[in-house]
Amino acid sequence: MSVTFEHSALHPTLASAQLPRRVRRALEQIYAIAADEMARALERMLAEFEQQQFRLADQAANPGLQQAYFDTLRLVRQNRADLIPEFLSGLEAALAGIRNPAPAPSKTISHVHFGDLRLVEDHELDEVSVLRAIASRHESRTSLPLHLLGQRFGVLAGAPAFDADRLPVGPRQLGSILAQASRVLQIELQPRLDLFRCFEHYGLHGYVQLVETMNATLAREGILPNLAYVPIRARPALQSELTGDAVRERREQAARQRNGSGGDRPYTGWFGGDNDEQDDPESFTLLQEMLSSRRDLLNKLVPGSASAPPSRTQLSTEDVMQALARMQGSVREPPSGDAAPRPPRSVQEVRQALLAQSRQTRGQAAALSREDNDAFELLAILMTEIQRELRQDAPGNRLVHKLVVPLLRLVLKDRGFFVQQSHPARQLLNAVAESGASWAAEDEVDPQLGEQLSHAVDDVVAHYEGDATVFDAANQRIQQHLQTMARRAEVAERRHVDAARGKEKLELAKRRAAEVIADASRDHTLPRFVQTLLANSWTDVLTLVQLRSGDESEEWQQQVDATTAIVRATSLNHPESPPPALAAQIEHALMLVGYHSSEAGDIARRLTAHVVDDENDPASRTELALRLKARGRLGQEAAPEKPVVVPRTQREQAAYDVLRSLPFGTWFEFVTNQQGDVIRRRLSWFSPMTDHALFVNQRGQRVGEQSLDSLARAVASGQARIVTVEHSSLVDRAWHSALSVLRGFIGGKGAVAQSGEPQA
């Protein structure tokens, strides 16, 4: 026997809520966005839940358990049509009640007697704990957008900012709404808990994008439109004090990023600065294994290429360090009267020079030890990959060469350089390399940064004698300068974003004006010249009022009524007499947007007179048309003609959907020629309403605008690509390429083994 649930009828609605008109309109938009997204998400959740129950029934250990799963599946299929309406009704009720007073915490604690204690029901404990865990995970992933949304909901409610727990569209409230709505399914506790877990993975899959969309919608509605929040990074001293759950959560998040798709996250920082990626403590063991495979393969293919013959003397690490110190000193302090020698351009060049000096000193050939040879080889592979990313004529290229010898001395003592992305020497090398990266335009390089990098490298060459603090001090100075540059770039970028948002508001206002004129003219035939005046002069009037006052103002309603009166007065098929004050109102409105009184009066007479096209005075009409054409229109530069959009292919549409979900500040690489050279640009802002996208360079300077449609087509064709966190740093990207080279040798070893040669 089925039971009919009638919760939906008991829920308050936005239409019945006692809310101001502007608040109700904003909440209706939020509800429309959230309802559309959540309805699709709940459909996915229910489909996955049914499949899950069917799989469990198929794998059940006994017939009784199998029957239980089939009973659950039957109930879900029988009642699933009621779940989504019940959920959406609860969501609307939560939004409608944002101005209801929050339950005040009890100030007094009553005495609890032993006889009043009871055991908590399992379903109460399990449901609450599961939903709380789900909400906590999503709140931590969406902490900043939820914080901004809570501020805006506080404005709508006329109350302090909402915390994540109280937000009607927050993870905790959505979970509570689902728990209430899921009762219509009439399923048992365990299946209901499984449903909640499906909700986490499928119902809240796109929750971050949903929150950002709601923030953008409220900002467009004028609810804290300029609200921004930049979290303050904790100082190292404070970070070292973090203990307990915070540290564990950070480590778990880093592990998820390594094992999952963390490297696919778009990069939104500024280049050359600190990297937020975590170190991998197991990487060095893997490196040793890959180098061993590489050495074994080289021994098979070219005997003696990777290890010294037994007759050669192995140089100790101390001997190698002393030889490198002399080589560094010759560059640092050349003999008097001599020009400074050219620094070695590669690790191989350093190795050859070092072994040649040893032969001259000892009188016999020598070789590096296996461990030192590994360090040389790793750095050589890394530097080779870095060189692929540099412009050969860039000053940064020369600075990278000067760092080769100090870096060799460092890696012989500190192998952490290869596995610690936050290593000071690695960060310094990255900053130097990125100043000469091929994807940075020559005219965009900051000359002050070039001077700072040159001084830092010279300090390392002059003072490094095995103390890693020399690299640390040089890197700290560079990072401070990079942070200053990033702040300047953000300020410049913010100005361009504000200007772009202003242009968007202007374009939306012009669209709204065109809609009003089109609605008023729908059933009327107007003279062509009147149509021209409405589409130009009167559109400017409506646009200005829309920008200044908005839809809810009395001024806007007056101009909408005036538009209707103009259309009726000039209509050829349904003419009506204009109101007596209409001409004066039109003339005054036109003068407010910059028209001369004589022009405004002439336009007002033509917009209130019932004359057919042929009865107009051609000479005066032509003269007025020429004057209007010569004058600039409101926002003429901000509203270019919208190109005709060709239908997108499936690949282009997929790219377009991804672009609309990207965070502001995402970096892109654009292919500039047939050789595959790229240049990086930052997507500072885009509008879901107008489809416009703003790009800046590394210094925050505006470098162009384009539509998301054209950007999606470029991404789909391979002419543009998103820069991810994993590949944001030049050194990190080169290191990943170096690891790929080493993994190739592991594959080659397997190929040799399959060809019949014995394994080493």
MOKA-V733570 format. One line per field, one symbol per residue. ss: DSSP state (2 for helix, 1 for strand, 0 for the rest). phi: phi as a letter, one per 40 degrees, with the letter a starting at -180 (. if undefined). A space follows every 50 residues. Layout:
ss = ???
phi = ???
//
This chain:
ss = 00000022220000000000222222222222222222222222222222 22222222000022222222222222222222222222222222220000 00000000000002220000022222222222222222222022222222 22222220000000000000222222222222222000222222222222 22200022222222222222000000000000000222200000222222 22222222200222010000000000000000222222222222222222 20000000000011102222222222222222000000000000002222 22222222222200011102222222222222222222010000222222 22222222222220022220000222222222220010000222002222 22222222222220000022222222222222222222222222222222 22222222222222222222000001022222222222222222222220 00022222222222222222100000000002222222222200002222 22222200000022200222222222222200000000000000000002 22222222220000011111100000011111111100000111110000 01111112222222220001110122200222222222222222222222 2222000000
phi = .cbcbbcdccccbcccccbccccccccccccccccccccccccccccccc ccccccccbccaccccccccccccccccbcccccdcccccccccccbccc cccccccbbccbcdcccacccdcccccccccccccccccccbccdccccc cccccccgaddcccccdcbcdccccccccccccccgbccccccccccccc cbcbcbcccccccccccccccgcfcbcaabcccccdccccccbgcccccc cccccccccbbccccccbcbcgccbccccbcccccccccccccccccccc cbdgcbaccdccccccdcccccccccccccccbcdcgccccccdcacccc ccccccccccccgacbaccccccccccccccccccccccbccccdccccc cccdcdccccccbbccdcbbcccdcccccccccccbcccbcccbcccccd ccccccccccccbcbhcccccccccccccccccccccccccccccccccc ccccdccccccccccccccccdbbbbdcccdccccbccccccccccccbg cccccccccccccccccccbccbbcbcccdccccccccccccchcccccc cccccccbbcbcdccccdccccccccccccccccgcccbcccccccdccc ccccccccccbcccgccbbbcbaccgcbbcbbccaabccbgcbbbbcccg ccbibacccccccccccgcaacccdcbccccccccccccccccccccccc ccccchcccc
//
